[in-house]
Structure formats: structure tokens, C-alpha cells
């Protein structure tokens, strides 16, 4: 029997792809999942932090303050060793503001055009934050991999077509949703968050 911890949780994102992954992960909590689609008055939240944790907390705190409901936010960065950790916290806007996934990928591949495969190591890192009236929690997840020379696969979103998972021999974009969510940076962080919520919010 699923234990109902709180009645509603708001996912602090306008990104429909992130929303789908988070909804799937939170399903076991047995709560009503809302998103910013339910609150059109909340505009895009400016990410002014210098770390993934700061940005995820900014989003969770802002949405809690505006809705009065517990909020969950994520911030994710792709860290490429050959680019000294870039794009990092700027991953979603690497090629500019309001750009497409494809534009970000093109810029990344262009920046790495002269880098050989053995030096194309990278990792995805996600931080998930939860904010309510009397509780703040956060978790993180990391997965190691490398950047391919060209996009491979038609699934996923963002940098998934160029991120080959270490030991998996395929990119996130070649995996089913179930495969990806089981091992991904966001999947790991969300699983930890679900466990924390079950422990802390009975």
C-alpha cells in the first residue's frame, strides 16, 4: 500500500521532458503531481546561482513561495572535462537564451571538433531540491560517460544523443525511457529524493 505523504507537490519546471521524467519517478509517493502548467502566472525563474544546488533551491523556494505548496526542482549540468567543466550550469542555455536542444548540441560538437575520443570524457550531474513550509531537502546524482562525435539515437532530449554512457556502449538517446531513468543522473537523484521524502515527511 502506497503511503500518502503530502497531498500535492509542484514540479518547478516549464520543461515538458523533465516533467515527464520527474512524474514517473515520483509515482510511488502516491501524491498529486502538479507542474508550472497549473500556474501560468509563474514566469520562467531566473537561475542566478553559481552552482546546481543554488539554482535548484532558487526554483523550489520560488515556487513554494508563490503557490504555498511543497515544490520540487531540479538543475542539471553536463560537465565536459576537455572544456574545463563547461557547459555546466549553463547547459540549457549554452548556445544562448531560448535556444533549441539541437542548437546546444551543435555548439558543443563544434567546440569539441578537434578533440579525440579518448579525451572526450564527461558526466551529467543533477541536483534535486524540495522545499515546503518547514522542510528543505536535496539530493544529487552523477553518471559518467563521453561525448560522441555525432548525434546517435532518436530518443531522449537535450544532450542525450551525444552522451554515451560509460560501460553501456550507447547514448541516452538510444535507450528506452525505462533504461535511461534506471541509471541516469536525474533518475538516481530522484530515487534518493523519494527515499528522503518517505523518511522525513510521514
Secondary structure, DSSP 8 states (H G I E B T S, - for coil): ------SEEEE----HHHHHHHHHHHGGG--EEEEGGG-TT--------SSHHHHHHHHHHHHHHHHSS-EEEEEEEEEEGGGTT-EETTGGGTT-TT--HHHHHHHHHHHTTT--GGG-EEEEEEEEEEE-SS-EEEEEEEEEEEE-SS---SSS-TTGGGEEETTT-SBGGGS-HHHHHHHSHHHHHHHHHHHHHHHH--
